[in-house]
Amino acid sequence: METLPFTKFGFNLFDLDKFKTAISESSFIMKSALKRAEYVNSKMGDPVLREYWIALLSPENEHTKAEKPLTP
């Protein structure tokens, strides 16, 4: 991922902990996070395991103070 051409234009890779920290500093809460993996072909045609996260976020103001965000 780090070698893709668009990463030099301000793209950041986050692990889940770093992502949670960034979200905690925003006006969103994380409702859930799912880890996924799939095999894709590299430019050379070799199978490569690609792992990624899908996160469900919602605006903080949609929840009462008593409600707690979900964590994976």
CNS distance restraints for C-alpha pairs under 8 A (distance, minus, plus):
assign (resid   2 and name CA) (resid   7 and name CA) 6.41 0.50 0.50
assign (resid   2 and name CA) (resid  13 and name CA) 7.78 0.50 0.50
assign (resid   3 and name CA) (resid   7 and name CA) 7.12 0.50 0.50
assign (resid   6 and name CA) (resid  10 and name CA) 7.97 0.50 0.50
assign (resid   6 and name CA) (resid  11 and name CA) 6.92 0.50 0.50
assign (resid   7 and name CA) (resid  11 and name CA) 4.60 0.50 0.50
assign (resid   7 and name CA) (resid  12 and name CA) 7.11 0.50 0.50
assign (resid  14 and name CA) (resid  18 and name CA) 5.61 0.50 0.50
assign (resid  14 and name CA) (resid  19 and name CA) 5.60 0.50 0.50
assign (resid  15 and name CA) (resid  19 and name CA) 6.15 0.50 0.50
assign (resid  16 and name CA) (resid  20 and name CA) 6.09 0.50 0.50
assign (resid  16 and name CA) (resid  53 and name CA) 7.86 0.50 0.50
assign (resid  17 and name CA) (resid  21 and name CA) 6.29 0.50 0.50
assign (resid  18 and name CA) (resid  22 and name CA) 6.31 0.50 0.50
assign (resid  19 and name CA) (resid  23 and name CA) 6.18 0.50 0.50
assign (resid  20 and name CA) (resid  24 and name CA) 6.06 0.50 0.50
assign (resid  20 and name CA) (resid  30 and name CA) 7.69 0.50 0.50
assign (resid  21 and name CA) (resid  25 and name CA) 6.52 0.50 0.50
assign (resid  22 and name CA) (resid  26 and name CA) 6.67 0.50 0.50
assign (resid  23 and name CA) (resid  27 and name CA) 7.48 0.50 0.50
assign (resid  23 and name CA) (resid  28 and name CA) 6.12 0.50 0.50
assign (resid  23 and name CA) (resid  29 and name CA) 6.53 0.50 0.50
assign (resid  23 and name CA) (resid  30 and name CA) 7.25 0.50 0.50
assign (resid  24 and name CA) (resid  28 and name CA) 7.18 0.50 0.50
assign (resid  24 and name CA) (resid  29 and name CA) 6.87 0.50 0.50
assign (resid  27 and name CA) (resid  59 and name CA) 6.02 0.50 0.50
assign (resid  27 and name CA) (resid  60 and name CA) 5.48 0.50 0.50
assign (resid  27 and name CA) (resid  61 and name CA) 7.95 0.50 0.50
assign (resid  28 and name CA) (resid  57 and name CA) 6.18 0.50 0.50
assign (resid  28 and name CA) (resid  58 and name CA) 5.44 0.50 0.50
assign (resid  28 and name CA) (resid  59 and name CA) 4.45 0.50 0.50
assign (resid  28 and name CA) (resid  60 and name CA) 4.88 0.50 0.50
assign (resid  29 and name CA) (resid  57 and name CA) 5.57 0.50 0.50
assign (resid  29 and name CA) (resid  58 and name CA) 5.63 0.50 0.50
assign (resid  29 and name CA) (resid  59 and name CA) 6.38 0.50 0.50
assign (resid  29 and name CA) (resid  60 and name CA) 5.74 0.50 0.50
assign (resid  29 and name CA) (resid  69 and name CA) 6.23 0.50 0.50
assign (resid  30 and name CA) (resid  55 and name CA) 6.87 0.50 0.50
assign (resid  30 and name CA) (resid  56 and name CA) 5.94 0.50 0.50
assign (resid  30 and name CA) (resid  57 and name CA) 4.52 0.50 0.50
assign (resid  30 and name CA) (resid  58 and name CA) 6.67 0.50 0.50
assign (resid  30 and name CA) (resid  69 and name CA) 6.04 0.50 0.50
assign (resid  30 and name CA) (resid  70 and name CA) 6.51 0.50 0.50
assign (resid  30 and name CA) (resid  71 and name CA) 7.11 0.50 0.50
assign (resid  31 and name CA) (resid  55 and name CA) 7.57 0.50 0.50
assign (resid  31 and name CA) (resid  56 and name CA) 5.42 0.50 0.50
assign (resid  31 and name CA) (resid  57 and name CA) 5.55 0.50 0.50
assign (resid  31 and name CA) (resid  58 and name CA) 6.95 0.50 0.50
assign (resid  31 and name CA) (resid  69 and name CA) 5.43 0.50 0.50
assign (resid  31 and name CA) (resid  70 and name CA) 4.80 0.50 0.50
assign (resid  31 and name CA) (resid  71 and name CA) 6.84 0.50 0.50
assign (resid  32 and name CA) (resid  55 and name CA) 5.82 0.50 0.50
assign (resid  32 and name CA) (resid  56 and name CA) 5.31 0.50 0.50
assign (resid  32 and name CA) (resid  57 and name CA) 7.40 0.50 0.50
assign (resid  32 and name CA) (resid  70 and name CA) 5.54 0.50 0.50
assign (resid  32 and name CA) (resid  71 and name CA) 5.69 0.50 0.50
assign (resid  32 and name CA) (resid  72 and name CA) 5.98 0.50 0.50
assign (resid  33 and name CA) (resid  53 and name CA) 6.60 0.50 0.50
assign (resid  33 and name CA) (resid  54 and name CA) 5.62 0.50 0.50
assign (resid  33 and name CA) (resid  55 and name CA) 4.28 0.50 0.50
assign (resid  33 and name CA) (resid  56 and name CA) 6.29 0.50 0.50
assign (resid  33 and name CA) (resid  71 and name CA) 6.96 0.50 0.50
assign (resid  33 and name CA) (resid  72 and name CA) 5.51 0.50 0.50
assign (resid  34 and name CA) (resid  53 and name CA) 5.56 0.50 0.50
assign (resid  34 and name CA) (resid  54 and name CA) 5.22 0.50 0.50
assign (resid  34 and name CA) (resid  55 and name CA) 6.42 0.50 0.50
assign (resid  34 and name CA) (resid  72 and name CA) 7.12 0.50 0.50
assign (resid  35 and name CA) (resid  51 and name CA) 7.26 0.50 0.50
assign (resid  35 and name CA) (resid  52 and name CA) 5.91 0.50 0.50
assign (resid  35 and name CA) (resid  53 and name CA) 4.49 0.50 0.50
assign (resid  35 and name CA) (resid  54 and name CA) 6.49 0.50 0.50
assign (resid  36 and name CA) (resid  51 and name CA) 5.74 0.50 0.50
assign (resid  36 and name CA) (resid  52 and name CA) 5.39 0.50 0.50
assign (resid  36 and name CA) (resid  53 and name CA) 5.94 0.50 0.50
assign (resid  36 and name CA) (resid  54 and name CA) 7.51 0.50 0.50
assign (resid  37 and name CA) (resid  49 and name CA) 6.68 0.50 0.50
assign (resid  37 and name CA) (resid  50 and name CA) 5.47 0.50 0.50
assign (resid  37 and name CA) (resid  51 and name CA) 4.24 0.50 0.50
assign (resid  37 and name CA) (resid  52 and name CA) 6.25 0.50 0.50
assign (resid  38 and name CA) (resid  49 and name CA) 5.72 0.50 0.50
assign (resid  38 and name CA) (resid  50 and name CA) 5.36 0.50 0.50
assign (resid  38 and name CA) (resid  51 and name CA) 6.62 0.50 0.50
assign (resid  39 and name CA) (resid  47 and name CA) 5.89 0.50 0.50
assign (resid  39 and name CA) (resid  48 and name CA) 5.36 0.50 0.50
assign (resid  39 and name CA) (resid  49 and name CA) 4.50 0.50 0.50
assign (resid  39 and name CA) (resid  50 and name CA) 5.94 0.50 0.50
assign (resid  40 and name CA) (resid  47 and name CA) 5.49 0.50 0.50
assign (resid  40 and name CA) (resid  48 and name CA) 5.38 0.50 0.50
assign (resid  40 and name CA) (resid  49 and name CA) 6.49 0.50 0.50
assign (resid  40 and name CA) (resid  50 and name CA) 6.81 0.50 0.50
assign (resid  41 and name CA) (resid  45 and name CA) 5.05 0.50 0.50
assign (resid  41 and name CA) (resid  46 and name CA) 5.26 0.50 0.50
assign (resid  41 and name CA) (resid  47 and name CA) 4.53 0.50 0.50
assign (resid  41 and name CA) (resid  48 and name CA) 5.92 0.50 0.50
assign (resid  42 and name CA) (resid  46 and name CA) 5.23 0.50 0.50
assign (resid  42 and name CA) (resid  47 and name CA) 6.22 0.50 0.50
assign (resid  42 and name CA) (resid  48 and name CA) 6.30 0.50 0.50
assign (resid  58 and name CA) (resid  62 and name CA) 7.28 0.50 0.50
assign (resid  59 and name CA) (resid  63 and name CA) 7.94 0.50 0.50
assign (resid  63 and name CA) (resid  67 and name CA) 6.34 0.50 0.50
